[in-house]
Amino acid sequence: MAFFVPGATDFIVPQYYRSARHTTHYLTCGQADAPLIFFLHGWPGISLMWRAQMDAFAAEGWRCIAPDLRGYGGSSRPEDEAAYTIENVVTDMTELHDHLGGGPAIWVGHDWGSVVAGQLTAHHPWRSRGVVLTSLAYFPDANALPTLVPLVDREIYPADQYPDGQWDYYRYYTTHFEAAVADLDADKSASLASIFRSGTRDAVGKVSPNAVVSRNGGRFGTAHRAPPVDPDPALWPPADFDVLAEAFHSHGFRPPCAWYLNDDANVAYARKAPNGGRLSQPVLFINGDWDQICSITGNHQGDPMRAACADLTVLNMPAGHWLPLERKEEHIEAIRTWLQENNLKDR
C-alpha cells in the first residue's frame, strides 16, 4: 500500500525497496552521494515522525533515510508474531543499507528504533560510524523483560506492589496479547492521540499509568478503548497525524505490538554479538528527564549502556518519551553538535 506524504517534494521522497524476504517503505532526502544517516522510529510511529530531522540534516549535506520498520506504515506486515524479532528487523535494515550503497552510516533511533540501531551496530559494526539513541538506552543483553525488570527503581515501584515496575504494560502484551490489541484497535485514532502526549515535570518520581495496566485490565481499563482526545499538534502536525492514523486504520496495532512477544529470541540474538555487544563507535544518548518509562536519571537503567559503550555522551532534556517530537529543534541541535565534535561526517 502506498502512503501519501504531505509536503513530499523532490526534497522528501517516498520510496520502496523490495527483497526476496521483505518490502521496506522509506522516505529519503538529500544528495544521493552524501553520507548516510538513518532515522528509525519506535512504537507506535512511522517514518514521517522524522520530518524535522530529515529536513535539517539533508540541508546540511547528509543523505537522510527514514524507513517504516517491519509491521508499520507501507512496509511488510507478516502475520507470524515470531517474524517481529530484532534480528529480522536488523536484517531488513542491512538489506536496505546495502541497497543504498552500504557505506558507514549514522544510525538514529527512538524507542524500539534505538534497539534496532544499537543491535545493528553491535552485530555489524562496519555499517556504523556512530549511533544516536533517544528515549531508550542501549542494553547489550537485549531490550527484554529479563533485562529491564532488575533495573526497576524500587523506591518508586516496590516489588510487592509492582513486580514489573513501569514495564507492566510490556508484561501485559505477553499475557493478554489479544485483549491489548483489541483495546488499541477499538478506536485507532484516539489510541494514537492518547499515546502521543507531551511529558510533564509533575510525572517525575510518580507511578506511571503503564505500571498498573494488568491490575486495571488493560491500558484503558474497563472502557477497553481510548478516551476521546484531540491529537497534540505540537507533536504531530495535523496532516502528518492523518497519515499516521491512516497507517493504523489500514493494518491495526497487531503487527507493531508483536515486537513485544519475542524476548527469548531477542536475548539469544543479542548474545551472539561480538565482544559481548560492546560498542566502540561514538554513541549519543538523549534522555528525557520527564519520561516515566525510560529515563535514566536517578536510577540504574543506564548502567548497562555506560558499561557497554566505549565513547558515550549523555544529554538530558526536559521532555517525556516522545522527545524527538516534543523537542524537535533541541534534538536536532544535540545531534548536530555531537556530529561536529566527533567529526563524524568526514569519517
Secondary structure, DSSP 8 states (H G I E B T S, - for coil): -----TT-SSSSEEEEEE-SS-EEEEEEES-TTS-EEEEE--TT--GGGGHHHHHHHHTTT-EEEEE--TTSTTS---S-GGG--HHHHHHHHHHHHHHTT---EEEEEETHHHHHHHHHHHH-GGGEEEEEEESS---TT-SSHHHHGGG--TTTS-TTT-TTGGGHHHHHHHHSHHHHHHHHHTTHHHHHHHHS----GGGTTS--GGGGHHHHTSTTGGG-S-------TTTS-HHHHHHHHHHHHHH-SHHHHGGGG-HHHHHHHHTTSGGGG-EEEEEEEEEETT-TTT--TTSSTTHHHHHHEEEEEEEEES--TTHHHHTHHHHHHHHHHHHHHTTTT--
